[in-house]
Amino acid sequence: MPPPLLYLLSTLVKLLTIISILSTTALYLYPLLLRCSYPNPTAPFRLLTLADPQLEGNTAIFHRRYTKSPAWLRELRRFRKTLDLWGNDYYLAHIYRTLHTTIPALTTLFPFLPQGVVPPTHVVVLGDLIGSQWIKDPEFNIRGKRYWNTVFANAKRLPEPAVNEQRRIPASIYPMVPWPDTLINVAGNHDIGYSGDIRPDLIQRFEETYGPVNYAFEIPFPAVNRTVLIDGVVTNMTVEPKLRVINLNSLNIDSPARELKIQLETYDFMNTLFAEDMAWDGSVGTVLLTHVPLHKPAGVCVDPPMEKYYDAMYGSLLREQNHISKGASEMLLGELFGVKRLQEEERLKGKEMGIVLTGHDHEGCDVLHWRGDVEVEDKNDNPEGEGEEVVKRMERRWKSGKWEERAGDETVWIREVTVRSMMGEFGGNAGLTSAWFDVESMSWRFEYSTCPVGTQHIWWTVHIVDFITLVGAVLYGVILLVMNSQKGKKVDLSEKKVQ
């Protein structure tokens, strides 16, 4: 190779090597560069919160829109999509591995690094684990293997015996589960369908592959002692805080449902939760994990309230929804978080009773639900004549708005975070949730932050540059080796001529 070309190749390899080292370091240490952190890294409950990976498969590779294309173009598109799915699996795996294992290990080994991303105590995926509920069993199984072997490699499924007939993980079993490595998988509409789609076989194959669709467990914590002044008397208070984690299948709460028996199973599970005798004094915190977000007015989130139904000939069953219905949402807020009776509001003011974490709306949303005065109208028969008399009055009801517009502690409120999707199109987002018991307020605190890696194109670009750099370095080394061997032969020939 002429010296100018060799010099050019050498310069190019050096430049690519610098770019490759910097970009690869940034990609694999992005939580440190972005200063990602759990809101409280020392909290006893740290939940790595992921949503909507939506693994695609053969339905994307062999899409019907390709059938009329020339054979060579059809095969080229299929190859491209196969490669895209392969890369997408490793892109999603990169998000999980970096936040679950790599960065926590580095922060443990090197205390001088930012200590915000520590090992999680629990991990949840908030539904839509795969891209379609209608795929056949063989394809469903293939995606399940990709989910466990590639995307969440080394993660564990919740052991089946851990959940009893009451859909609880008993206190005696809870410590035996390796929670940091166990995925809490929430069922999504692309996993089992909406209420009008859900069949027993769809539930069965999901539970066999990913775990139960409904269950709950409690996390015990050491008792907390505090000295307070009550009516001028110094009193010692002892509180035993506990945290409830509920994985709820919200997809068949609303009606009409295709399978009443399956819907009743969810209702029975909710009723057992509603019937639990809790000390609603702030010592009990609740983390509700579900796929479909709670109801809120249009404009609060990207997805407005929406429900669609199948045609009457198909039973007018529920076909699609953006939110749980308003009535069901208010029932969950009131029953699961201790606001079951109006008179309880006074002693709940200023206390966080829990947090709701949902998926479904890929854009994500941060919402506040609070108890506020709403003007309502009652229509009564007019005693003085014909028609109706309209009487206006104020009534305490649930209201919803953006989290940043939240009111002060004078209201009873619950935060709901719709976690932005971890898909590349939405920036590869991950949520970091902290919960801890605050001794000052004698109640739980819940905080949430995000840590996006960036679109999948960044992941692809970095690894393509790495590959080109490697090829260029190998090529440059081979050329030098060949040139040096040729110089050696020329030296040998010249020595023979001298002799």
N, C-alpha and C positions, 0 to 999 in steps of 0.2 A: 504494500500500500504506500502511495506517495506520502512523504512527510507532512505536507499541508493537510491532507485528509485525516491522517493519523492524529495530528494535533487537534483538528476539529472534533474528532470522535472523543479524544481524551477530555477536551474542554466540556463537551456535551455531557459526558458521563459524570464529571465532577459536579456540574451544575445540577443535573438530575439527582445526584446523590444527596446534595444539600437540601433540595426541595423535598425529596422523599423522606429524609430523616425528620425534617421539621413538620411536614404534614402528617406523617404516621404518628409521631409523638403527640401532636395535637389531637388526632382522632382517638387515640387510645387513652389519653389523659384528659379528655374534654371536661369531665366534671370538675377537675382541679382548675383548669383554665377559666371555666365559666363561673367558678366559685359556687358551684352547686352545694347545697347543704340541707340536711333535715332541719326543720325549724328549731328543733331542740335535739341536738345529736346525743344528749345524755338521757333522753326520755326512755322509760322502760318499754314503751311500745313504739316501734319504728316500722312502718308499713311501706315497703316498696310497691308502688301502686301503678299498674300497667293496664291498658285498655285496648280492645279491638285490634289484635294483630291480623285477623282475617286471612289465614293462610289459604291461598288459591291453589288450584291443581289442574287436573286434566280438562276441566270445563273451560279454563282459560287458554290452555294449549291448543285444544281442538275446537275452537270456537266456530260456530256455524257461519260467521261472517267471512271466514276464509274459504269456504267450500267452493265458491265460484272463481277463485283465483287460479292462475296457472299452477301446475304441480310444483315447479321449482320455487315459485314465490311462496306457496303454501308451506313448503318444508322449511324455507328460510325464516318465515314468521314463527313457525313452531319452534325452531331452534332458538330464536331470539327470546321467545317467551319462556322456554325451558331454562335458559341461562338466567333470565330475569328472576324467575322463581327461586332458583338456586341461590342467587345473590341476595334475594330478599330474606330468605331463611337465615343466612349468616349476618345480614344487617340487623335483623331483630335479635339474633343471638348476641350480637355485639353490645346492644343496649343492656340486655339483662346481665350478661357476664361482667360488663364494666362496672355497673352500679351494685351488683350483688357480690362480686368476688374480687375483681382486680383492684379497684380503688380502695375498698375497705382493707385489703391486704397491704397495700402500699402505705396507707395512713397508719396502720398498726406498726409496720416495720420502721417507718421514718416519722417520728413525732413532730418534726419541723414542718411537715406538709400541712395544709389546711385540713382540719379534722371534722369537716362538715358531713362527708359521706362515710358513714361508719357501717358496720354490718347490720342489715335489717333483722328485726326479730320475726317478721312475717312478710309474705309476698302474696299479692293478689293479682289476678288477671280478670278484669271486669267484663267478661263476655265477648261474644263474636270471636272465638278462638279460631274458627275456620270461616270460609267465605260463603258457604251455602248449606242450608239445612236439607236440600233436596238431593244431594249427591248419594250415590249408591254405597252400600256397606264397604265394598273393597276400596273405593276411593276414600271413604271416611277413615278407614283403618290406615291407609297410606299417610294421610295427613296427620293422623294421630301419632304415627311413628316419627314423622318429621318434627312434630311439636315437641315430643319428649327427647328425641335423640339429637336434634340439631338446634332448634330455637331455644329450648330450655334444657340443654344437656346437663346432666348431673342433678337436675331437680327431681323431686319425688312427688308421687301422687299420694293423696291422703289415704292411709290404709283403710280398707273397707270395714274392718271390725271396730274402727275407732268411733263410728257413729252408731248409736243404739236405735231402737225402734221409735223412740220419741224424737228422733232427729237431733240428738244432743251428743256432744263429746263429753263424757263424764269427767268429773274433776280428777278421778284416779287415772284416767287414760291421758288427759291433756299433757302432763309432763313427759310422757313417753314418746310423743310425736316430735320429730326433728323439725320444728317449725321454720327455722331460717331457710331450710332447703325444700320445704313442702309448699307446693303451689295451692292456694285457695282459688279454684277455678269457678267462676260465676257463669251460669248458662246465659247465652245471648240468643237473639232471634235468628242469627245465621247458624246457630248450633242446633236448636230444637224447634224453631219457628215461633210464630205468635200464637195467641190463644186459640185462634181458629185453625191452626195448622198442627198443633202438638198432638202426637200420637204416642202410645206406649212404647213402640219400638224406637222412636227418636229419643225418648227419655232414657230407655235402657242402654242404648249404645253410647250415649253421652256419659252416663254414670259409670259404665264399665271402663271407659277410656280416660275420663277426666275427673270423676268423683261425683258425690251427691249434689243434687240441685238445690236442696234445702237442708241446712243444718246450722247449729249455733253452739257456741262454747263460751265459757267465762274464764277470764284470766285473773287469778287472785293476786293480791299485793299485800305487803306487810301493813299492819295497823299503823295509823298515824295519830299521834297525841298532840293536842294543842290546848293551851290555857286561854280561856276567854272570860270576859266580864259580862255576866248576865244579871241584870237588876242589882248592880252594885256588889255582886258576890262573885269571887273568883272561882271559876269552875273548870275542871279538867275534862276535855272532850276526847273521846277515842272513836275514831272512824276506821272502818275496814273497807277501803276502796276496792272496787272490782270493775272490770271492763268486760262488757258483753260484745262479742263479735257475731254478727248474723249474716249468713249467706242466704239471700232470699231470691227465689225464682219469681220475679215480678211479671213474667211474660204471660201467665195465665190467671192473673188477678182479675182482670176485666173480662167482660162477657160480650157476646155469646162465645162460649168455648166449644171446641170440637169434642173434647173428652171431659165430661163432667166429673168423672172419678178422679182424674189427674188434678183438675181444678180444686176439688174438695180436699185433696191431700195437701195442697198449698194452703187452703183456708184452715185446715186442722192445725197445720204447723204454726200459722200466724196466731190462731186462737190460743194455743198453748203458751206462746210468747206473751200475748195480751194478759193471760191469767196469772202470770208470775207475780209473786208478792215481793215487790221491791221497795226499798226505802228511798223514796224520791226526794232526797235531801241534798243531792249533788254528789253523793259518794258512789253512785252507779253511773258509769258512762256507757254509751252504746255506739258501736260502729256498725252502721247498716251498709252492707255490700250488695248491690243489685245492678242489673243492666239498664233497664228502662228508667229514665229520670222521673222525678216527681213532677206534678203539674205546676206550671207557672204561666203567667200571661205572655202573650206574644210580645216580642221585643226585648225580653229579659235575656234570652239565649238565641243562638242562631236558629235552632229548630223551634218553630211555634207549636202550640198544641195542635194535634192532628190525629184523627182516627179514620180508617177506611175499613169497609166491610165487603165481604164477598156478595155476589148477586143473590137475590132471594132463592133462586133455584139451587144454590149451594148452601142454603140455610142462613144467609146473612151473617155468617160468622165473622169474628174480628180478624181482619186481614193484615192490618198494619197500624202502628201508633208511634208517635214521637214521645209522648209522655204517658204516665199512668193517669187514669181519670182523676178529676179533682176530688171526688168523694173518697176514692181509695187512698189518695195521697194524704188527705187530712186525717184519715183513719190511722195511717202508719205514723204520721207525725205525732198525733195525740196519744196513741196507745204505746208506741215503742219508746217514747222519750219522756214519759211521765206527766204529760199534760192531758190526762184523761178527764179531769174534772176542772171546771172553771175556777173553783176556789183554790186549786193548787198553784195558780199562777203567782200569787203573792210570794210564796216561799221558794219559787223557782227563779225569781228575778235575779239577774246577775250571775246565774250559774249555767255553764255549758253542759247540756245533757247528752250531747253526742254529735256525731257527724254522719252525713250520708255521702257515700262514694258510689258514683254511677258511671256508665259508659254510654254507648249508643250514639250520642251526638259527637261526631268525630272532631268537631271544632273545639269542643270543651266549653265549660261555663262554670262560673263561681257564683253561687246564689245564696241568698239569705231568706229563710222562712221565719216569720215572726207573728206573734199574736198582736193584732191591732184593732182599733175601732173602725167598723164599717157601717155605713148608713144603709139600712134595709127598709123596705116598704111592706107594710101589712095592709091587705085589702079586706075590709069588713063591710057587711051590709050597712047602708046608710039608714039610721033609724028615723031620719026626718024626711025621707023621700025615696025615690027610686035611685038605682045605681049603687055604686060602691064608694065607701069612704076610705081614702088612702091615709094611713097613719105611718109616719116616719119615726124610726128609733135607731139608736146606736147599739151595735152588737159586736162582741169580741169574736173575731174570726182569724183564720190564717191568711196572711198576705205574703207576697213574694217579690223580691227585687234583687238587683245586683249586689254582690257582696260589698263592694266598695262604698255603697250607699247605706250601709248598715247604721242602725240607730245605736243608742247607748245601752247601758245595763238596765235601764228602766223597763225594758221589754223582755219577754220570753222569746228566745230565738234559737234556731238550729241552722247550721251551715250545711249546704249541699254542694259538693264539687263534682261536676261532670268532667271526668278526666279526658283530656285530649288524647286522640288515638296515637299509638306508637308506630303506626304505619309511616313510611317515608314521605308520603304526600303531605303529612301533617307534622313533619319535622322530627319524627322519632322521639316523641315525648315520653317522659316518665315522671310520675308523681312521687313525692317524698312526704309521707304523713307522719306526724309525731303526736303522741297523746301522753299526758302525764297528769298526776294529781297535784293540784296546787294547794298547798297548806294554808296560804293566806285567805283564799276564798272558800276553802274546804269544798272544792269541786274540781271536776276534770277540765283540762285545757286541751283543745284540738287545733293543730295548725297544719297547713299544707303549702308545699312549694313545688316547683317544676324544674326539670333538668332535660332539655331537648338536645339531641346530638346533631340535628340538622337533617336535611333531606337525604334520601338514599343516593342521590347523585354525588354527594360529597364522599360517601363511603366508596362508591365505585371509582371515582376519580383518583382517590388516594391509592387504592390497590392497583389500578391500572398503571399509574406513575411508578409504583414500586416494581411492578412486573417489567415495564420498559427499562427501568434503571438496571434491574438484574440482568436482563438480556444484553443491554449495552455493555455492562461491566464484563460479562462473560465473553462477549464478542471481542472487546478490547484486549482482554487477557489472552484469548486464543491467537489474535493477530500478533501480539508481542511475542508469544511463545514461538509461533511459526517463523517470525522474522529473526529471532535470536538463534533458532536452530539453523536457519539458512546462513547467517553470518558465521556460525561455527563451522559449517561445511566449507565455506569459502576460505577460512583461515587454514583448515586442514589441507586443502588443495594447494594453497600457496606455499605451505611448509614442505610439501612433497616436491614441488618444483625446485625449491632452493636446494634440497638434498641432491 
